[in-house]
Amino acid sequence: MTTSASNTTGMTSSAGNTSSVDISGQLFQEAFEALPLMAILRGFDVARTVAVSRRAWDIGIRLVEVPVQNDTAVAALRATVEAGRERGAVVGAGTVTTVERVAQAARAGARFTVAPGFSREVAEASLAAGLPHLPGVATASEIQQAEALGLTWLKAFPATDLGPAWITSMRGPFPEARFVATGGINLANAEEFLGAGAAAVSLGSVLADPEQYARLPELVETIRTTRTTAGSGLRTGKEDR
């Protein structure tokens, strides 16, 4: 029997190829293992979007999201995809709330899609197009619905309204979920969300503001130091199961 993307979790298709769900998780896992930060570039013109994307890549951020809420944003996505190819960077489309936007994202060359909420129709369309999907969730019901599709990488949105405690609480009943805290994340609270159990956080204004960007290397260094220390604990058998 052929297994569809809608009911597959960590399985392969009947042809023996890796399923779109597997690929979806793999892309986020590999990118965030390097550095648990993602860039969101909303509301900039084309040139500014490309310039801020380069700032993100320079600091070591591997995933850049360009929301596609209008024609200018789609053009910005397309230009950022082109700029990213020169560096082997991965660029995705955000605010993908309809099947039509999935198609727009694919035509523009996006490598993944992100949505503010959960829509089974949008998620399935994205996976069918070969684009890993990061759906927004804010309730246990939405997490459960996303996981029913095999999606374990989820966007906790709006993060600052939900709070770090929400991440910790949801990891109890959903230990396999990997939350990317998004919405209001800055230099002051990023570590708090990561410490609460977020697998990654998304940054926006931090990258666009020269003063905040100048301080971003401090956050990156702190995160890497914390991960190195935690990694040493895991190797000695202290993994939190």
GIHU-V114249 format. One record per residue. N is the residue number from 1. RES is the residue in one small letter. SS is DSSP state (h for helix, s for strand, l for the rest). OMEGA is omega in radians with two decimals (none if undefined). Layout:
N:RES:SS:OMEGA  N:RES:SS:OMEGA
//
This chain:
1:m:l:3.13  2:t:l:3.14  3:t:l:-3.13  4:s:l:3.14  5:a:h:-3.03  6:s:h:3.13  7:n:h:-3.09  8:t:l:3.04  9:t:l:3.09  10:g:l:-3.14  11:m:l:3.07  12:t:s:-3.13  13:s:l:-3.11  14:s:l:3.13  15:a:l:3.11  16:g:l:3.13  17:n:l:3.09  18:t:s:-3.11  19:s:l:3.12  20:s:h:3.10  21:v:h:3.10  22:d:h:-3.14  23:i:h:-3.13  24:s:h:-3.14  25:g:h:-3.10  26:q:h:-3.12  27:l:h:-3.13  28:f:h:-3.13  29:q:h:-3.09  30:e:h:-3.12  31:a:h:-3.07  32:f:h:3.01  33:e:h:3.13  34:a:h:3.11  35:l:l:-3.02  36:p:l:3.12  37:l:s:3.04  38:m:s:3.13  39:a:s:3.03  40:i:s:-3.05  41:l:l:-3.08  42:r:l:2.96  43:g:l:3.09  44:f:l:3.01  45:d:l:-3.03  46:v:h:-3.09  47:a:h:-3.13  48:r:h:3.12  49:t:h:3.14  50:v:h:-3.13  51:a:h:-3.13  52:v:h:3.06  53:s:h:3.13  54:r:h:3.05  55:r:h:-3.14  56:a:h:-3.13  57:w:h:-3.14  58:d:h:-3.10  59:i:h:3.11  60:g:l:3.11  61:i:l:-3.03  62:r:l:-3.13  63:l:s:3.08  64:v:s:3.13  65:e:s:3.07  66:v:s:3.12  67:p:s:-3.04  68:v:l:-3.08  69:q:l:3.10  70:n:l:-3.06  71:d:h:3.12  72:t:h:3.14  73:a:h:3.10  74:v:h:3.09  75:a:h:3.10  76:a:h:3.09  77:l:h:-3.11  78:r:h:-3.13  79:a:h:3.13  80:t:h:3.06  81:v:h:3.14  82:e:h:3.12  83:a:h:-3.12  84:g:h:-3.14  85:r:h:-3.14  86:e:l:-3.07  87:r:l:-3.10  88:g:l:-3.11  89:a:l:-3.13  90:v:s:-3.12  91:v:s:-3.14  92:g:s:3.14  93:a:s:3.10  94:g:s:-3.09  95:t:l:3.11  96:v:l:-3.01  97:t:l:-3.13  98:t:l:3.07  99:v:h:3.12  100:e:h:3.12  101:r:h:3.02  102:v:h:3.14  103:a:h:3.09  104:q:h:-3.13  105:a:h:-3.14  106:a:h:-3.14  107:r:h:-3.13  108:a:h:3.11  109:g:l:3.13  110:a:l:3.13  111:r:l:3.09  112:f:s:3.10  113:t:s:3.11  114:v:s:3.13  115:a:l:3.11  116:p:l:-3.14  117:g:l:-3.14  118:f:l:3.02  119:s:l:3.14  120:r:h:-3.12  121:e:h:-3.14  122:v:h:-3.14  123:a:h:-3.13  124:e:h:3.12  125:a:h:3.14  126:s:h:3.13  127:l:h:3.12  128:a:h:3.12  129:a:l:-3.14  130:g:l:-3.12  131:l:l:3.04  132:p:s:-3.04  133:h:s:3.10  134:l:s:-3.10  135:p:l:3.07  136:g:s:3.09  137:v:s:3.09  138:a:l:-3.13  139:t:l:3.09  140:a:h:3.14  141:s:h:3.13  142:e:h:3.08  143:i:h:-3.12  144:q:h:3.11  145:q:h:3.13  146:a:h:-3.13  147:e:h:3.08  148:a:h:3.07  149:l:l:-3.11  150:g:l:-3.13  151:l:l:3.14  152:t:l:3.02  153:w:s:-2.97  154:l:s:3.13  155:k:s:3.09  156:a:s:-2.99  157:f:l:-0.09  158:p:l:-2.94  159:a:h:-3.07  160:t:h:3.03  161:d:h:3.12  162:l:h:3.13  163:g:l:3.12  164:p:h:-3.11  165:a:h:3.11  166:w:h:3.12  167:i:h:-3.12  168:t:h:-3.11  169:s:h:-3.09  170:m:h:3.11  171:r:h:3.09  172:g:h:-3.14  173:p:h:-3.11  174:f:l:-3.06  175:p:l:-3.12  176:e:l:-3.13  177:a:l:3.09  178:r:s:-3.02  179:f:s:3.01  180:v:s:-3.08  181:a:s:-3.02  182:t:l:3.11  183:g:l:3.12  184:g:l:-3.14  185:i:l:3.14  186:n:l:-3.11  187:l:l:-3.08  188:a:l:-3.04  189:n:l:-3.09  190:a:h:-3.13  191:e:h:-3.14  192:e:h:3.13  193:f:h:3.09  194:l:h:3.12  195:g:h:3.13  196:a:l:3.09  197:g:l:3.08  198:a:l:3.13  199:a:l:3.12  200:a:s:3.06  201:v:s:3.13  202:s:s:-3.14  203:l:s:3.12  204:g:l:-3.07  205:s:h:3.14  206:v:h:-3.09  207:l:h:-3.08  208:a:h:-3.09  209:d:l:-3.08  210:p:h:-3.12  211:e:h:3.13  212:q:h:-3.13  213:y:h:3.13  214:a:h:-3.14  215:r:h:-3.08  216:l:h:3.11  217:p:h:3.10  218:e:h:3.11  219:l:h:-3.14  220:v:h:-3.14  221:e:h:3.13  222:t:h:3.13  223:i:h:-3.11  224:r:h:3.10  225:t:h:3.12  226:t:h:-3.13  227:r:h:3.12  228:t:h:3.11  229:t:h:3.13  230:a:h:3.13  231:g:h:3.10  232:s:h:3.11  233:g:h:3.14  234:l:h:-3.10  235:r:h:3.10  236:t:l:3.05  237:g:l:-3.08  238:k:l:-3.12  239:e:l:3.10  240:d:l:3.14  241:r:l:none
//
